């Protein structure tokens, strides 16, 4: 059973709803992200949604757009976000982490390479806000092939 499925099952058995906070990786600066993720868990987070900074976050509002701008000023890229997840996993092997972002960085890396790197880093799930479901088969197959 995946970490996400296990967490939702535990929540169901406890009669609880999930607390799933979001943070943009690298905001306000890269060194804050991993400690902030741990603080979220200590404060009760059940799952963490970690945003991948993107230069044109068209589906997001002004707060996340500004967070992306701040992170990008520090040159935070997809590989850095995966490194942050890997560092988080050194202290927390249980809390599910879901990446949220846009398709372009994933396409640049390649679906298979991204899925492999995400799984190796300890990512549990991926949300791509700008990928139409009818075009997602190849990415979904790559992610599922890595257990994501």
HURAUR-V975780 format. One record per residue. RES is the residue in one letter. SS is DSSP state (alpha for helix, beta for strand, coil for the rest). PHI is phi in degrees with one decimal (NA if undefined). Layout:
RES_SS_PHI + RES_SS_PHI
This chain:
X_coil_NA + X_coil_-68.7 + X_alpha_-60.7 + X_alpha_-65.3 + X_alpha_-61.3 + X_alpha_-63.6 + X_alpha_-65.9 + X_alpha_-65.3 + X_alpha_-65.7 + X_alpha_-63.1 + X_alpha_-64.3 + X_alpha_-60.4 + X_alpha_-63.9 + X_alpha_-85.7 + X_coil_68.6 + X_coil_-111.3 + X_coil_-91.5 + X_coil_-87.4 + X_coil_-101.3 + X_beta_-126.5 + X_beta_-76.7 + X_beta_-118.8 + X_beta_-145.4 + X_beta_-82.2 + X_coil_-59.8 + X_coil_88.6 + X_coil_-110.2 + X_coil_-83.5 + X_coil_-156.7 + X_alpha_-57.1 + X_alpha_-68.0 + X_alpha_-86.9 + X_alpha_-61.3 + X_alpha_-64.9 + X_alpha_-59.6 + X_alpha_-65.6 + X_alpha_-60.5 + X_alpha_-64.6 + X_alpha_-64.5 + X_alpha_-60.5 + X_alpha_-64.2 + X_alpha_-60.9 + X_coil_-86.0 + X_coil_114.4 + X_coil_-62.4 + X_coil_-92.8 + X_beta_-143.1 + X_beta_-111.5 + X_beta_-102.1 + X_beta_-109.1 + X_beta_-80.3 + X_coil_-92.6 + X_coil_-59.3 + X_coil_-142.8 + X_coil_-71.9 + X_coil_-135.0 + X_coil_-76.7 + X_coil_-63.9 + X_coil_-89.3 + X_coil_-106.5 + X_coil_-84.2 + X_alpha_-63.3 + X_alpha_-68.0 + X_alpha_-72.0 + X_alpha_-59.1 + X_alpha_-65.9 + X_alpha_-62.9 + X_alpha_-62.7 + X_alpha_-59.5 + X_alpha_-63.2 + X_alpha_-64.8 + X_alpha_-68.5 + X_alpha_-63.2 + X_coil_-96.6 + X_coil_60.2 + X_coil_-73.7 + X_coil_-120.5 + X_alpha_-54.5 + X_alpha_-64.3 + X_alpha_-67.8 + X_alpha_-62.5 + X_alpha_-63.4 + X_alpha_-64.0 + X_alpha_-64.9 + X_alpha_-63.0 + X_alpha_-59.9 + X_alpha_-66.0 + X_alpha_-60.3 + X_alpha_-63.4 + X_alpha_-62.4 + X_alpha_-112.4 + X_coil_-151.7 + X_coil_-96.1 + X_coil_-107.8 + X_coil_-73.5 + X_beta_-64.7 + X_beta_-124.0 + X_beta_-115.1 + X_beta_-82.7 + X_beta_-124.4 + X_beta_-172.6 + X_coil_-104.7 + X_alpha_-69.4 + X_alpha_-51.4 + X_alpha_-61.3 + X_alpha_-68.8 + X_alpha_-63.4 + X_alpha_-61.5 + X_alpha_-72.6 + X_coil_98.5 + X_alpha_-57.9 + X_alpha_-65.4 + X_alpha_-64.1 + X_alpha_-62.8 + X_alpha_-59.1 + X_alpha_-64.0 + X_alpha_-64.9 + X_alpha_-64.5 + X_alpha_-63.1 + X_alpha_-63.6 + X_alpha_-75.1 + X_coil_105.3 + X_coil_-71.1 + X_coil_-107.0 + X_beta_-158.8 + X_beta_-138.8 + X_beta_-116.3 + X_beta_-113.5 + X_coil_-73.4 + X_coil_-113.9 + X_coil_-104.0 + X_coil_-62.2 + X_alpha_-54.2 + X_alpha_-70.0 + X_alpha_-110.4 + X_coil_-92.8 + X_alpha_-54.5 + X_alpha_-66.6 + X_alpha_-66.6 + X_alpha_-59.6 + X_alpha_-62.8 + X_alpha_-63.6 + X_alpha_-66.2 + X_alpha_-63.6 + X_alpha_-62.3 + X_coil_-105.1 + X_coil_81.4 + X_coil_-100.0
